[in-house]
């Protein structure tokens, strides 16, 4: 009876215009960079070079064995020192909350995208790879022209599903006081004493966006199945 959702409508320019824009921007950029890094790691894992395969496997297993919230804290506090060491600045260098979060999400999600892409690469028939070599293509040409295009097509629904998970995980930057969508909703709720309304609003928005995206992925998957 005491719910006041007028606060939700009144603060939409802040929660959506600022918070959701931050969330979507982080999701899209982190996905693009993580897919690129994950693809490189997948190729390293499948390499016949023992060192490359071991390094990639160690990276993936290490990051997937740690809580994501712990990695967020690590990178948020350690990245400035690392950048300062790389640039020989003599001390920590401010990199900004968004940049730190982007680096963290890229490195962490790359471990998951690596396994997705590894499955995609292995789904391509070895006969096609052999045909590529028979035509005189080298390893990188075979990967770029034969294997990866098919791997991306095969794994597109799974990649998009992982992107939805990443979108939901961006809410964890709230613990760093960054103004993502959940952080913006919390700020309004704390300021006006309307945490219940704002958290219900945040839950509904996350549910609707994730559910619609999931339905779109299912439709794409059915369409790709028909095409095959």
C-alpha positions in Angstrom: 0.0 0.0 0.0 2.9 2.3 0.7 4.7 1.6 -2.6 5.5 4.8 -4.5 6.5 4.0 -8.1 6.3 7.7 -9.1 10.0 7.8 -8.0 10.8 5.2 -10.7 9.3 7.4 -13.4 10.8 10.6 -12.1 14.3 9.1 -12.1 14.3 7.3 -15.4 16.7 9.8 -17.1 19.2 8.9 -14.4 18.7 5.2 -14.0 18.2 4.5 -17.8 20.0 7.4 -19.3 23.1 7.1 -17.1 23.0 3.7 -15.5 21.7 1.5 -18.3 23.9 3.3 -20.9 26.9 2.4 -18.7 25.8 -1.2 -18.4 25.2 -1.7 -22.1 28.4 0.1 -23.1 30.4 -2.1 -20.8 28.6 -5.3 -22.0 29.1 -4.6 -25.7 32.8 -3.5 -25.4 33.7 -6.3 -23.0 32.0 -8.9 -25.3 33.9 -7.7 -28.4 37.3 -7.7 -26.7 36.6 -10.9 -24.8 35.6 -12.8 -27.9 38.7 -11.6 -29.7 41.0 -12.6 -26.8 39.0 -15.9 -26.2 39.4 -16.8 -29.9 43.2 -16.3 -29.6 43.3 -18.4 -26.4 41.2 -21.1 -28.1 43.7 -21.3 -31.0 46.5 -21.5 -28.4 44.8 -24.3 -26.5 44.4 -26.3 -29.7 48.0 -25.5 -30.9 50.5 -28.4 -31.2 53.0 -26.1 -29.4 53.1 -27.5 -25.8 54.1 -24.1 -24.3 51.2 -22.2 -26.0 48.7 -24.8 -25.1 49.9 -25.0 -21.5 49.8 -21.2 -21.0 46.3 -20.9 -22.5 45.0 -23.8 -20.4 46.5 -22.4 -17.2 45.0 -19.0 -17.9 41.5 -20.4 -18.5 41.6 -22.8 -15.5 43.0 -20.2 -13.2 40.4 -17.5 -13.9 37.5 -20.0 -14.0 38.5 -21.3 -10.6 38.1 -17.9 -8.8 35.0 -15.9 -7.7 34.4 -13.1 -10.2 33.8 -10.6 -7.4 37.3 -11.3 -6.1 38.8 -10.7 -9.5 36.9 -7.4 -9.8 38.5 -6.2 -6.5 41.9 -7.4 -7.5 42.0 -5.5 -10.8 40.3 -2.4 -9.5 43.1 -1.9 -7.0 46.0 -3.5 -8.8 45.5 -2.2 -12.4 46.6 1.4 -11.4 49.9 0.0 -10.0 50.4 -2.3 -13.0 49.9 0.6 -15.4 52.3 2.7 -13.4 54.9 -0.1 -13.5 54.5 -0.5 -17.3 54.7 3.2 -18.0 57.5 3.6 -15.4 55.5 6.4 -13.7 56.9 5.7 -10.3 53.5 5.1 -8.7 49.9 4.1 -9.4 48.3 5.7 -12.4 44.6 6.5 -12.3 42.9 4.5 -15.1 39.2 5.2 -14.2 36.5 2.9 -12.9 35.1 2.1 -16.4 38.5 1.3 -17.9 39.3 -0.9 -14.9 36.0 -2.7 -15.1 36.4 -3.2 -18.9 39.8 -4.8 -18.5 38.5 -7.0 -15.7 35.4 -8.2 -17.7 37.5 -8.7 -20.8 40.1 -10.9 -19.2 37.6 -12.9 -17.1 35.0 -13.5 -19.8 37.8 -14.4 -22.3 38.3 -17.6 -20.3 34.7 -18.6 -21.0 34.6 -17.4 -24.6 37.8 -19.4 -25.1 36.0 -22.7 -24.2 33.1 -21.8 -26.4 35.3 -21.0 -29.4 37.4 -24.1 -28.8 34.2 -26.2 -29.1 33.3 -24.2 -32.3 36.7 -24.8 -33.9 36.6 -28.5 -33.0 33.1 -28.7 -34.6 34.6 -28.0 -38.0 35.3 -31.2 -40.0 38.9 -32.1 -40.1 38.5 -32.9 -43.7 37.9 -29.3 -44.5 41.0 -28.3 -42.7 43.0 -30.9 -44.6 41.5 -29.6 -47.9 42.6 -26.1 -46.9 46.2 -27.3 -46.5 45.9 -29.3 -49.7 45.2 -26.0 -51.5 48.4 -24.5 -50.2 47.0 -22.5 -47.4 49.1 -22.0 -44.2 47.8 -22.4 -40.7 46.6 -18.9 -40.2 44.9 -18.8 -43.6 43.1 -22.0 -42.9 41.9 -20.6 -39.6 40.9 -17.3 -41.0 39.2 -18.5 -44.2 37.9 -22.0 -43.4 37.7 -22.7 -39.7 36.8 -19.5 -37.8 33.9 -18.4 -40.1 32.2 -21.7 -39.5 33.1 -21.8 -35.8 31.6 -18.4 -35.2 28.5 -19.4 -37.1 28.1 -22.7 -35.1 28.7 -21.0 -31.8 26.7 -17.8 -32.4 23.8 -18.8 -30.1 26.2 -19.8 -27.3 28.2 -16.6 -27.7 25.0 -14.5 -27.5 23.9 -16.5 -24.4 27.2 -15.8 -22.7 26.8 -12.2 -23.6 23.5 -12.2 -21.7 25.3 -13.7 -18.7 27.9 -10.9 -19.0 25.1 -8.3 -19.1 23.8 -9.6 -15.8 27.3 -9.8 -14.3 27.9 -6.1 -15.0 25.8 -5.4 -11.9 28.7 -6.6 -9.8 30.5 -3.3 -10.5 28.0 -1.8 -8.1 30.4 -2.9 -5.3 33.0 -0.5 -6.7 30.5 2.4 -6.5 30.3 2.7 -10.3 27.1 4.0 -11.7 25.8 1.1 -13.6 22.1 0.4 -13.8 21.9 -1.3 -10.4 24.2 1.3 -8.9 22.0 4.1 -10.2 18.8 2.4 -8.8 20.5 1.9 -5.5 21.7 5.6 -5.4 18.1 6.8 -5.9 16.7 4.3 -3.4 19.2 5.3 -0.7 18.7 9.0 -1.3 14.9 8.9 -1.2 14.4 6.0 1.1 12.7 3.9 -1.6 15.0 0.9 -1.9 12.1 -1.6 -2.3 10.6 0.2 -5.3 14.0 0.8 -7.0 15.2 -2.8 -6.5 11.9 -4.2 -7.8 12.2 -1.9 -10.8 15.8 -3.0 -11.4 14.8 -6.7 -11.1 12.0 -6.2 -13.7 14.2 -4.4 -16.1 16.9 -7.1 -15.9 14.3 -9.8 -16.3 12.6 -8.3 -19.3 15.8 -7.5 -21.1 17.4 -10.9 -20.4 14.2 -12.8 -21.2 13.7 -11.0 -24.5 17.3 -11.5 -25.5 17.0 -15.2 -24.6 13.9 -15.6 -26.8 15.8 -13.9 -29.7 18.7 -16.3 -29.2 16.3 -19.3 -29.4 14.7 -18.0 -32.5 18.1 -17.5 -34.1 19.2 -21.0 -33.1 16.0 -22.5 -34.7 16.6 -20.5 -37.8 20.2 -21.7 -38.0 19.2 -25.3 -37.5 16.7 -25.0 -40.4 19.4 -23.5 -42.6 21.8 -26.4 -41.8 
